[in-house]
Amino acid sequence: MAQSNNSIKKILTVAFALCIVCSVIVSTAAVALRPKQQLNQELDRKTNILSVANLYEPGMDVEEAFSEVTPRVVDMRTGEYTDELDPETFDHFQAARDPAMGRTLSGDRDIAGLSRVENFATVYLVGDAEDPDQIILPIRGQGLWGLMRGFMSVEGDGNTIVGITYYEHSETPGLGAEVNNPRWQAQWEGKKIFADGEDLTPAIHLTKGGADDETEIDALSGATLTSNGVTNMLQFWLSPEGFGTYLARFRSEVDREEVQEADVELEAEA
Ligand SMILES: Cc1cc2nc3c(=O)[nH]c(=O)nc-3n(C[C@H](O)[C@H](O)[C@H](O)COP(=O)(O)O)c2cc1C
C-alpha cells in the first residue's frame, strides 16, 4: 500500500533532502563569492585610504588613483622599513597573535585595550615614497562597544594631521558612530600630533567643550567613552609603542638621542 504524504517517514525524507539541497546551494555560493568578497574588501580598504588622504572622489577609478600610493612595511621598534615582509600580503592582525612577530601588552602600556600588538605594520605613502606628501597609518583600539579600526593620514612633516577615518566599529549611530561624520572629521585637518613638534609623547587628544589648541579636537557629544577610546588609541599608535619612532624620522626637529632613549626604554620593558 502506498505511503500517505503525511507519513513521518516521507516528511523526514523530504525535510532531509531539502536540507541537503539548501546546504549545497549555500556552500557553493559562499565558495564562488569568496574571491568577489575579497576583491570588494580590498577595494573598500583602498577607498578608505584614499578618502583619509582627501584623494577620493565618488565615481573615480580607485585602482588607478591607488597607483599613486606606495605601501611599505615598517618595523615599529626601529622605525625603519623592512623588505622582508610583503606589504600586499602582510596581515597585522595575524602578526599580533604570532609570538615571533608581536608582543603582549598589559597594564598602563595597553591604553588602547589591545592585549597584543604586532611589531610590524603597513603604512601607505602618497607621492614620492622617499619624501612623501602624506603618510597613512593604520590605527585601532577599543571604543565603547568593541574594537574600532581605521586610518590616520599625516603630512610629510610627520606631525600635521590630514584626516582620520574608521572603516570598522560597533559604536552607536548618532553617538559614537559620529566618528565618521564628515563635519566632525573635518576639524582634524591641520591639527598637530606633537606639541611644538619636539616631544615623542603625542599631545593630540579629544576634549569636551571647545578645542582651542592645535593638539585638541572637540569630543563627540554624548559619546565620551568613544571619544576616550579615540584619544587612547592615538596616544598608543603615535607613541614609540606604535609609529612614534617611525614618525620621528620625518620630524627633523626631534632630537635623535631622545628617540634612541625611548627605544632603549621600550626594549628594557619588553
Ligand atoms: C543605547 C545607548 C548607546 C550608547 N552608545 C554610546 C556610544 O556609542 N558611545 C559613547 O561614548 N557613549 C554611548 N552611550 C552613552 C554612554 O553610556 C555614556 O553615557 C556617554 O558616553 C557619556 O557621554 P557624555 O558625557 O558626553 O554625555 C550610549 C548609551 C546608551 C543608553
The ligand as a Gaussian input file, in Angstrom:
#p B3LYP/6-31G(d) Opt

LIG

0 1
 C       21.804000      52.660000      23.992000
 C       22.999000      53.510000      24.319000
 C       24.031000      53.578000      23.413000
 C       25.172000      54.339000      23.702000
 N       26.207000      54.392000      22.806000
 C       27.295000      55.108000      23.113000
 C       28.403000      55.156000      22.200000
 O       28.399000      54.586000      21.105000
 N       29.498000      55.852000      22.601000
 C       29.567000      56.505000      23.815000
 O       30.609000      57.091000      24.123000
 N       28.520000      56.501000      24.650000
 C       27.399000      55.822000      24.333000
 N       26.354000      55.820000      25.194000
 C       26.386000      56.722000      26.336000
 C       27.292000      56.263000      27.442000
 O       26.643000      55.303000      28.168000
 C       27.659000      57.443000      28.323000
 O       26.505000      57.937000      28.899000
 C       28.269000      58.551000      27.492000
 O       29.457000      58.090000      26.903000
 C       28.551000      59.776000      28.305000
 O       28.884000      60.790000      27.391000
 P       28.642000      62.329000      27.741000
 O       29.415000      62.563000      28.997000
 O       29.206000      63.076000      26.569000
 O       27.175000      62.507000      27.867000
 C       25.228000      55.059000      24.922000
 C       24.166000      54.969000      25.830000
 C       23.065000      54.208000      25.542000
 C       21.948000      54.157000      26.528000

